[in-house]
Amino acid sequence: MPGPTATIDRDQRDALYELVLNHLSAIGDLWLAVEDKEFAKAEQLGIEFGEDLRLMHDLGWREAEGRKGVDLTMPPHDLMELLRRLHGEAECVLVGSASMRLLQDEEEKARERYRRAKSACEELLDRLDTRAG
């Protein structure tokens, strides 16, 4: 059995965990796309949610896992695609209007979580890109 693709620390795990759970909360959009016969969109969402669920397998489902490090076992290419998507989502929230809808005291907490998630994605993508090249 091959070793882990990457290992992340607890802070990176927690940041990615929050980002993935946020994306999974929109899983109902998959059913809406199917009902509206938007099959290409449904297929894309299915792929994304499948990636999310696969990452959650490594991250663990509990909010606080308590592990110092987490081994990510997704194949490098799949993990990189997922991290690029999560990075883009974090970026959109950090610069977009979605953060305007948050209460002011919650906004900075959310922004910090997204900063950590974005940073974790960037670090992992750099490490994986170096290994792939």
Secondary structure, 3 states (H helix, E strand, C coil): CCCCCEEEEHHHHHHHHHHHHHHHCCCHHHHHHHHCCCHHHHHHHHHHHHHHHHHHHHHCCCCCCCCCEEEECCCHHHHHHHHHHHHHHHHHHHHCHHHHHCCHHHHHHHHHHHHHHHHHHHHHHHHHHHHHC
